[in-house]
Amino acid sequence: MNGRGESGGGLARIAWGFAMLGGLCAAAAAVMVVVSIVGRAGWSRPIPGDVELTQFAVALCLSLCLPWAQVHRANIIVDFFTQRASVQTQQRLDRIGALLLALMVALLAWRTAVGALAVREAHEASMILDLPMWWTYAMLAPGLALTALIALVQAVTGDAGATGAAPQEATP
């Protein structure tokens, strides 16, 4: 996000907002876990459903932070076999990888959204708090969809299209 006005700057800003929400979600889960542990240890009164809430929060956090990680290409890259390849070959392979990631995460977003509808129709709920499970599925889909969109833009335009920065050069 360097403000130069590249076509993907808006995606980077949205991804940053998602990441901030994900960070808040993680922080809230951490505070809740500490309070629950202290309540359990000190007064034998943990927060009811703390494990369910932690699972929901961590899943949501991961989904919301994925787009920001993709903007910065902060995913794991195994370059052992390509480190001696030319910069052009590495960039081509990066685009192919981004396209494959876009397809995979788009599939996950689609199936998560469909799963949310199915779980809603089945009236499934969490065991302790009786929270509707479809909420969790539905909250995961936007982060996955945004990750897919960012990866697709990276595959089509190169890194500059989604991050607002120039593509990274390979190390010799």
Secondary structure, DSSP 8 states (H G I E B T S, - for coil): --SS--TTHHHHHHHHHHHHHHHHHHHHHHHHHHHHHHHHHHHS---TTHHHHHHHHHHHHHHHHHHHHHHTT-S----TTTTTS-HHHHHHHHHHHHHHHHHHHHHHHHHHHHHHHHHHHHT-B-TTT--BHHHHHHHHHHHHHHHHHHHHHHHHH-THHHHSS-------
